[in-house]
Amino acid sequence: MNNPTSIDVAILGGGPAGCSAASWLGQLGLKTLLVEREPRLCAALAALDFTQDWVLGQPATRLADLAEQYAAQARATPGLALRLGAQVESARHSPEGWALQLAGGERVQARALLVATGLRLLRPSRYFASPHPRVMDAATLTARRATLPPGRVLLLGAGDNAAENALFLAERGFDVTVWARGGWRAQTHLAERAEAHPRIQLRLSTPLPDTLLPDADGVTVGAERFDHAAALLGFEPEPSAFALLDEHARQHAFVAGDASGRWHPCVQTALADGVQAAKQIEQALRPQAAAAPQRYNNRQVIHLQGLRFRANLGVLDFERTGPQPIQVDAEVNLGALPVVARDADIGHVLDYRRVRTAIIDECTAEHTDLVEALLGKLCNRLMSLPGVVGVRLKLTKLEIFPDCEVAISTELGAW
Ligand SMILES: Cc1cc2nc3c(=O)[nH]c(=O)nc-3n(C[C@H](O)[C@H](O)[C@H](O)COP(=O)(O)OP(=O)(O)OC[C@H]3O[C@@H](n4cnc5c(N)ncnc54)[C@H](O)[C@@H]3O)c2cc1C
């Protein structure tokens, strides 16, 4: 059986919350794997082909375009691995972290799990038992409303979604009936505009119909006929990821975005949640760095310069026959730490001997073809040491040519 993919953080769900968290986790130098069940990132948002004036700084940008921007930035995040069109089949938590099993057989070992799987629309079976194009949910209505031929439409529900759709359709010449078992739950300005609109008829505080009977020409509701009906009855956190977690595991999972039951689910709360979750995860994985009192502004960096030893490295014939001399120069950023003005326990700091040993171990464990690959392995190893928030490395082949040395350097994490 293959070794599990070993990472710091596994994210389930690649919407705005998952992408925002992934981007931040990358910047914090944490190795992340994002599992999205759709074949693309931000799939739900990509279906929203209209602008949204409450998105600060982007009032004229279509939500679908925002989706592409978020996805592009997430895809470019260093250290982020994507599994698109993928599903997690099991997720178990133990003191060592998370063991995930993906459909298709891949196993993943993660130190933290973030659930960012969004919402699912409530689709009561009495209306949706047999799917029909004339009976829509919020997502379908939003996708189709600009192209529906005007007529009589019934909207069940009285939240923001119902009020906003009622106004949109009434402006396009529809006769709209808003039917809800209670009063308005929509924002006051939307409700007031809907009440004042001559094409919108209200039937509030009225028990909802038992059934909607669609046929080729319309929808029968009791004694009435409509051209279309939509049930806009709210949403709930998407349950598929939570169903994988037992009670113990749920206590250890991080949750972000709509999945966390946001009072106002939208792109901005989802993006902010992703950042918050990333910082919380960093704090959980690197308590030393996070607990450090920033006010001291005492950034500590361990420098190892001119560390020389022999390693099996390279693709050239002579490089494969035996080890060659290399030099590693390393800077290990420990972030902001309290000022230590008198001697303390060595166990409270990162012992630089561990850094040196880790570098030599990683470089001599096995033959590596590419310097770049060895730098990647070294970065991961050093970033996993306690308290490390950033790594700068330079690896030099000292005798590769008779007339010069060759070096490659890299930088990862926070600097
Ligand atoms: C019809 C409609 C209109 C909207 N209009 C607006 C608007 O005008 N303005 C606004 O700001 N917001 C609007 N929203 C809300 C906005 O889309 C969400 O608030 C935002 O996308 C939430 O981001 P998220 O990352 O939390 O969840 P989502 O965007 O829902 O992303 C969750 C992701 O998780 C994936 N997923 C689910 N389960 C699993 C699983 N088990 N494994 C792997 N992946 C999984 C999903 O495929 C999805 O890609 C609207 C939503 C709808 C449905």
The ligand as an SDF file (V2000), in Angstrom:
LIG
                    3D

 53 58  0  0  0  0  0  0  0  0999 V2000
  -28.7510   31.3800   -5.4940 C   0  0  0  0  0  0  0  0  0  0  0  0
  -27.7100   32.0210   -4.6680 C   0  0  0  0  0  0  0  0  0  0  0  0
  -27.4900   33.4040   -4.7520 C   0  0  0  0  0  0  0  0  0  0  0  0
  -26.5080   34.0090   -3.9800 C   0  0  0  0  0  0  0  0  0  0  0  0
  -26.3020   35.3450   -4.1150 N   0  0  0  0  0  0  0  0  0  0  0  0
  -25.3020   35.9320   -3.4310 C   0  0  0  0  0  0  0  0  0  0  0  0
  -25.0190   37.3020   -3.5880 C   0  0  0  0  0  0  0  0  0  0  0  0
  -25.6870   37.9760   -4.3380 O   0  0  0  0  0  0  0  0  0  0  0  0
  -23.9980   37.8630   -2.8880 N   0  0  0  0  0  0  0  0  0  0  0  0
  -23.2310   37.1170   -2.0420 C   0  0  0  0  0  0  0  0  0  0  0  0
  -22.2870   37.6390   -1.4450 O   0  0  0  0  0  0  0  0  0  0  0  0
  -23.4750   35.8060   -1.8570 N   0  0  0  0  0  0  0  0  0  0  0  0
  -24.4870   35.2150   -2.5290 C   0  0  0  0  0  0  0  0  0  0  0  0
  -24.7440   33.8770   -2.3520 N   0  0  0  0  0  0  0  0  0  0  0  0
  -24.0210   33.1800   -1.3040 C   0  0  0  0  0  0  0  0  0  0  0  0
  -22.5810   32.8400   -1.6520 C   0  0  0  0  0  0  0  0  0  0  0  0
  -22.5520   32.0820   -2.8430 O   0  0  0  0  0  0  0  0  0  0  0  0
  -22.0230   32.0300   -0.4840 C   0  0  0  0  0  0  0  0  0  0  0  0
  -22.2350   32.7230    0.7280 O   0  0  0  0  0  0  0  0  0  0  0  0
  -20.5380   31.7670   -0.6360 C   0  0  0  0  0  0  0  0  0  0  0  0
  -20.2750   31.1000   -1.8460 O   0  0  0  0  0  0  0  0  0  0  0  0
  -20.1120   30.8880    0.5380 C   0  0  0  0  0  0  0  0  0  0  0  0
  -18.8130   30.4140    0.3670 O   0  0  0  0  0  0  0  0  0  0  0  0
  -18.3670   29.0320    1.0550 P   0  0  0  0  0  0  0  0  0  0  0  0
  -16.9820   28.7890    0.6170 O   0  0  0  0  0  0  0  0  0  0  0  0
  -18.6700   29.0470    2.5000 O   0  0  0  0  0  0  0  0  0  0  0  0
  -19.3560   27.9310    0.4360 O   0  0  0  0  0  0  0  0  0  0  0  0
  -19.5980   27.5130   -1.0890 P   0  0  0  0  0  0  0  0  0  0  0  0
  -19.3520   28.6090   -2.0240 O   0  0  0  0  0  0  0  0  0  0  0  0
  -20.9240   26.8560   -1.0940 O   0  0  0  0  0  0  0  0  0  0  0  0
  -18.4700   26.4270   -1.3250 O   0  0  0  0  0  0  0  0  0  0  0  0
  -18.5120   25.1610   -0.7120 C   0  0  0  0  0  0  0  0  0  0  0  0
  -17.7890   24.1770   -1.6100 C   0  0  0  0  0  0  0  0  0  0  0  0
  -17.7120   22.9210   -0.9470 O   0  0  0  0  0  0  0  0  0  0  0  0
  -17.9220   21.8760   -1.8980 C   0  0  0  0  0  0  0  0  0  0  0  0
  -18.3480   20.6870   -1.1560 N   0  0  0  0  0  0  0  0  0  0  0  0
  -19.5090   20.4700   -0.5310 C   0  0  0  0  0  0  0  0  0  0  0  0
  -19.4780   19.2860    0.0970 N   0  0  0  0  0  0  0  0  0  0  0  0
  -18.2850   18.7410   -0.1590 C   0  0  0  0  0  0  0  0  0  0  0  0
  -17.6390   17.5260    0.2350 C   0  0  0  0  0  0  0  0  0  0  0  0
  -18.2440   16.6280    1.0160 N   0  0  0  0  0  0  0  0  0  0  0  0
  -16.3750   17.2940   -0.1870 N   0  0  0  0  0  0  0  0  0  0  0  0
  -15.7410   18.2010   -0.9770 C   0  0  0  0  0  0  0  0  0  0  0  0
  -16.2890   19.3740   -1.3770 N   0  0  0  0  0  0  0  0  0  0  0  0
  -17.5390   19.6360   -0.9500 C   0  0  0  0  0  0  0  0  0  0  0  0
  -18.9620   22.4510   -2.8210 C   0  0  0  0  0  0  0  0  0  0  0  0
  -18.9380   21.8120   -4.0730 O   0  0  0  0  0  0  0  0  0  0  0  0
  -18.5480   23.9080   -2.9080 C   0  0  0  0  0  0  0  0  0  0  0  0
  -17.6780   24.1530   -3.9890 O   0  0  0  0  0  0  0  0  0  0  0  0
  -25.7380   33.2410   -3.1010 C   0  0  0  0  0  0  0  0  0  0  0  0
  -25.9150   31.8560   -3.0110 C   0  0  0  0  0  0  0  0  0  0  0  0
  -26.9050   31.2540   -3.7850 C   0  0  0  0  0  0  0  0  0  0  0  0
  -27.0920   29.7700   -3.6850 C   0  0  0  0  0  0  0  0  0  0  0  0
  1  2  1  0
  2  3  1  0
  2 52  2  0
  3  4  2  0
  4  5  1  0
  4 50  1  0
  5  6  2  0
  6  7  1  0
  6 13  1  0
  7  8  2  0
  7  9  1  0
  9 10  1  0
 10 11  2  0
 10 12  1  0
 12 13  2  0
 13 14  1  0
 14 15  1  0
 14 50  1  0
 15 16  1  0
 16 17  1  0
 16 18  1  0
 18 19  1  0
 18 20  1  0
 20 21  1  0
 20 22  1  0
 22 23  1  0
 23 24  1  0
 24 25  2  0
 24 26  1  0
 24 27  1  0
 27 28  1  0
 28 29  2  0
 28 30  1  0
 28 31  1  0
 31 32  1  0
 32 33  1  0
 33 34  1  0
 33 48  1  0
 34 35  1  0
 35 36  1  0
 35 46  1  0
 36 37  1  0
 36 45  1  0
 37 38  2  0
 38 39  1  0
 39 40  1  0
 39 45  2  0
 40 41  1  0
 40 42  2  0
 42 43  1  0
 43 44  2  0
 44 45  1  0
 46 47  1  0
 46 48  1  0
 48 49  1  0
 50 51  2  0
 51 52  1  0
 52 53  1  0
M  END
$$$$
